Structure formats: C-alpha cells, structure tokens
Amino acid sequence: MKVLVLNCGSSSLKCQLIDMEKNERIMKGHYDRIGGSRSSLRFNVRGNKTVIEHPARDFEEAISEILNLLVSKEFGAIKSFDEIGAVGHRIVHGGEKFKNSVLIDDEVIKAIEDCVTLAPLHNPAGLAGIDACRKLLPKTPMVAVFDTSFHQTMEEKAFIYQLPYKYYEDYKIRKYGFHGISHRYVAGRIAELLHNEHLKVINCHLGQGASLCAIKDGKSVDTTMGLTPLAGIPMGTRSGDVDPSIIPTVMKLYDIKPDEMLRILNKESGAWGVSGVSTDFRDIERTAAEGDERSILALESRAYIIAQYIAKFIVTLNGVDVITFAGGIGENGLEERERICNYLECFGIKLDKQKNKVRGEETEISADDSKVKIYIVPTNEEILIAEDTYELAKKAKNK
C-alpha cells in the first residue's frame, strides 16, 4: 500500500508518499506560502528534485498540484490516484477525545472542529487538508494522527493547572502537550536501539518550536508545552514560560491589545527576542561565536532553562536512563547539546565532546563514564504517521 502523508501548516504543506510494503519513500514535497501569489513547491521524486513556482490559493489547489505531478509523465511516481491506498493527516490538537490515531469520518471531523479554539492556527489548516482530500480522493480512506494523543497518558497531577477547577470542568483548560508524534517516534526508536522497552527517557525535541518529554516504558509522563505550544522552554520566537503578571504589566506600559500581546509572545520572543539577530538559530550561533553579548545571553539562557527542565523531569521519572536529542537543532546543534549537558554534570551526565561533533546522525554521544546515556535520534514523524495510517486502513479494508 502507498500512503500519502500530509502535514498542513497555517500557510504551508509538507507531504510524503511512502510505499509501506517496500519501505520506500517515493516522494517528498514542501509547499510554501499557500494563499499568496508567490507560493512554490519543492518536489523530490526518487531523487529527481525540482522547484515549481505555482500559486495555490488554498490547500485544495496545493494538494491537487501535488497529485497531478505524481501522475505526470515528467515524474511518473504513480500511474493513477487509485494507487494511493490511504492518506494520513497530522492534526495538532485532539483535545481529550483522541488517545490514538483514528480513521476519519464526520464524527472525527466534528471533534477536530471542536478543538479549533485550542489550536486556532493549526487545526483549521488540518481540516482544510482533510476537506481537500475528500474532494480530490473521495474513495480513499483517511487517518488523523494527533500531536496531542501521545500525552494523554499523563496523570491528572501532571496536566492540571493550579487555577479554579471549574476552568477545567467547563472548558478543559489543562496541559495537553505537543510534538507528540516526534516524542513517540523517538521513544520507540531508542527502545529498539537499546533493546529495552522499560526505559526512563527524557527527549529533547529542539527546533524553532521546542519541547521536552518525560517518557517511562514508552509512555508520556509529562511534557513542557501546555494548553498551547507557547508554554515550556524558550524557542526560536516563542517565549516559553514567563511570570503571568508580566503580560498585563507590559500591555499597560506599551498600550498593547491582547491579540498583539499574544503575537509578540509567539512571534517576537524567544531567542529572536533576546538576541535581536534572527529567527534562525544558525545566525545566532554565528554572532555568538563572534562575541555578540545578546546572542550569547539568548543561547546560554535557553540552555540553562532546558537543563533545569531536564532536572525537573529526572524528579518526575525518579531517575533517567537516557537523554535523547531530536528536531532540527537537537539533531544538528552540537553547540546547543554541549551547553545543555554542561549543566547536567552534577547528575553524572557527561557528554563526550569528540562524539558530539556530528550533525543529523543517529548515534550515542555520552562519555564512557557517564551515568546516563545520551543519544541523537533524528525524528521521523512522517513514517510514524504513515505506519498508523497503513495499519488502520488495512484493518478497515479487512473488516
């Protein structure tokens, strides 16, 4: 079976076509600036790469362009749309309803719509992708794989906020956590590498968005993101946790409206807000290496806070066996990994600086005398989405 994986962002679309029986990625694509006049598609079919300037007004036009390219003479990835056995959609927020991936029907769509208030930027995009596929591939089964479902194993003491309990009762205001697909993939992969399903793992998914997850026996025990992806550790442009009183104080001082304050916390804070250099960590690393004090502060403060959260999760797990690094920065940022681990030597957690001189490789980077193993595990959310989609679609077909 060939599975089409779709990850719809607010104005972008990542996609892959994977042959599950052959374990082959046939196509990988990334559509940028959907809804604008300069939208373009980076398209790779079995190593045949191209960039196509093709305006797409919405997700239906973007997905239609991708499907047409798949059956075109130029790429010839598939002969017809009938070869696509199922479509897997990454959906950011499933609330408390979805503890696992599910086949999409009208009831599931309604439940995803009900979570729009919890993920106003992401869930509408996911729904747009589902609607487009219903029109373009009406007979093809579809599966929703949720970023939040992996964290549904958290106990109430971990997800409840110390606010009036009626907020949870009335509107389900609680910690949900995100990056669950990535955290779940890493948990499974490190268990395979160490031949042990009963590990205490702290996974650091570090990218423009970033979160940590405390994992025990392959299940999420706690995580850093909260009701929304804004909470937790500082990120590229997101603040992470701040004193709540700062928000009304700044709003009064600068005469800022609520929507603008939320935009600042999401888009102008984090490493970009402190450094003032760039939203790209590579630029901040470069200026820090050149001695820029604010860049150094942004990176060192972030590492300090991440290390504090790791220490917190050691308490949560009552120990730790493995610390894993995933995500674009976790996999490639050797300086970031070293800064974080420097704070953890009091726990006997030691990085081997020579082993750490790698980017994007699945490998152990802990010192020989480290009490805790440290690994880089490049995440693969798409293959996990494809696997869930394949299994659910196959079961539905065999009923």
Beta strands, then each sheet from edge to edge (+ up, - down):
strand 1: 2-8
strand 2: 13-19
strand 3: 24-32
strand 4: 40-45
strand 5: 48-53
strand 6: 84-91
strand 7: 102-103
strand 8: 142-146
strand 9: 200-206
strand 10: 210-216
strand 11: 219-223
strand 12: 322-326
strand 13: 363-364
strand 14: 373-376
sheet 1: 5+ 4- 3+ 2- 1+ 6+ 8+ 7-
sheet 2: 11+ 10- 9+ 12+ 14+ 13-
end
